Amino acid sequence: MKIECFPETDSFYIERADRPSDTRKIEEGVILDVDEHGRAVGFDIDHASKHLDLKKLNLSRLPFDVSKLQHQGPNKITLANAG
């Protein structure tokens, strides 16, 4: 899973799977990307600052133990699963 914030366009994207997709408008500014079987592969939120508090990301109850935080430059961290 990949989560990206694009301040230049005030958009936020959550990618569940990297495969071809089609888009479906859920509501104004919220787009769902689906694969050929109708399964969600991504969520795009336009004007994210109006819909989300982007100052903090709280991750809890993850289904795995996080063993590493890999800093990969300004504002980019990768969480790696040990198992």
Phi, psi and omega in degrees: 000142179229135178239127181229142175243133181242090184299329182295334178244003182052049178233159185225132183230133174245117180255119178270328182208144180262085177211163182306144184215164173241157183251146176227128178281122180272314175201176181304118177086000179237118184241135176253127174264130181235151178275186184294344179260006179083009179275140180294129176242345179190158178231128179244125180242110176277154183053048187303324182295342177275338184254334188228153170269102185272007180280342185212139175239117182253117177252124179216159178053041177292149184280015179207161176275128178275120183259339185219143166245116182254110177282126183238036179116178181301128176063025179224122179226139176249132175263126182247137178274130182287331186254000000 
